[in-house]
Amino acid sequence: MAEEVKLFGVWASPFSRRVEIALKIKGVKYEYIEEDLTNKSPLLLKYNPVHKKIPVLVHNGNPIAESVVIIEYIDETWKHNPILPQHPYDRALARFWAKFIDEKCLPALWNSMWSKGKEREAAIGEACEHLKTLENELGDKKFFGGEEIGLVDIAANFIGFWLVSLQEPIGLELLTEEKFPKLCKWIHAYVNHTAIKESLPPKDKLIEALSARFGAASK
Ligand SMILES: N[C@@H](CCC(=O)N[C@@H](CS)C(=O)NCC(=O)O)C(=O)O
């Protein structure tokens, strides 16, 4: 049966880009549908009635929401070029770190970028602590997944591209070579990986769009 794979996303979203990276790693062809989050389509609301968020992957008519859940689904459906490790313990560790990124790192990084005053100061302190934890977890590996990109690398795409693209233009000095040499080395390998390179948004357009939307809101 011919596969039907559709992705509802937003070009500037690190979450929909995560799914695109996973599909590219697997070499799965897909139809991409850009959503307007200010005017969500009836299809998005139908496919993700609980969260009403992108990304949503629709595979042969079956919708799947939440980026990490989608990546695991992709990995189980197309088994070549594995994204999660094979051993149950290693799989558990990969899920643990992906969860740490989503629940701890991303909120602190987001608030470091866009909140104000004392809240911003506190967020920067917290974000530094979390980045240190990730730096230690990465150690001397090329990727969090080892020699190849894995779940944790894909989950960390906000750090690998969004944070490093935006921090300087918005006057934030967070992820520096001096403080995080291993993460900086990882970022270099990450953005030069073929599947990643093909899945990242244009940097200038991203800076412009996010600064206009969230920078203005935080003033
Ligand atoms: N935990 C979700 C987060 C997805 C998410 O936050 N999507 C945002 C865009 S970046 C969204 O659709 N927001 C619409 C809304 O909140 O109304 C995932 O990993 O997929």
The ligand as an SDF file (V2000), in Angstrom:
LIG
                    3D

 20 19  0  0  0  0  0  0  0  0999 V2000
    4.9490   19.4800   23.5600 N   0  0  0  0  0  0  0  0  0  0  0  0
    4.5970   19.8470   22.2090 C   0  0  0  0  0  0  0  0  0  0  0  0
    4.8280   21.3220   22.0040 C   0  0  0  0  0  0  0  0  0  0  0  0
    4.3060   21.8220   20.6640 C   0  0  0  0  0  0  0  0  0  0  0  0
    4.0910   23.3290   20.6640 C   0  0  0  0  0  0  0  0  0  0  0  0
    4.3330   24.0180   21.6670 O   0  0  0  0  0  0  0  0  0  0  0  0
    3.5970   23.8410   19.5410 N   0  0  0  0  0  0  0  0  0  0  0  0
    3.2610   25.2500   19.4500 C   0  0  0  0  0  0  0  0  0  0  0  0
    4.0240   25.9180   18.3060 C   0  0  0  0  0  0  0  0  0  0  0  0
    5.7710   25.9520   18.5800 S   0  0  0  0  0  0  0  0  0  0  0  0
    1.7770   25.4050   19.1300 C   0  0  0  0  0  0  0  0  0  0  0  0
    1.2340   24.6970   18.3140 O   0  0  0  0  0  0  0  0  0  0  0  0
    1.1270   26.3610   19.7870 N   0  0  0  0  0  0  0  0  0  0  0  0
   -0.2500   26.6820   19.5100 C   0  0  0  0  0  0  0  0  0  0  0  0
   -0.9950   27.0510   20.7400 C   0  0  0  0  0  0  0  0  0  0  0  0
   -0.4440   26.9190   21.8570 O   0  0  0  0  0  0  0  0  0  0  0  0
   -2.1410   27.4730   20.6190 O   0  0  0  0  0  0  0  0  0  0  0  0
    5.4240   19.0040   21.2360 C   0  0  0  0  0  0  0  0  0  0  0  0
    6.5050   18.5430   21.6210 O   0  0  0  0  0  0  0  0  0  0  0  0
    4.9700   18.7760   20.1140 O   0  0  0  0  0  0  0  0  0  0  0  0
  1  2  1  0
  2  3  1  0
  2 18  1  0
  3  4  1  0
  4  5  1  0
  5  6  2  0
  5  7  1  0
  7  8  1  0
  8  9  1  0
  8 11  1  0
  9 10  1  0
 11 12  2  0
 11 13  1  0
 13 14  1  0
 14 15  1  0
 15 16  2  0
 15 17  1  0
 18 19  2  0
 18 20  1  0
M  END
$$$$
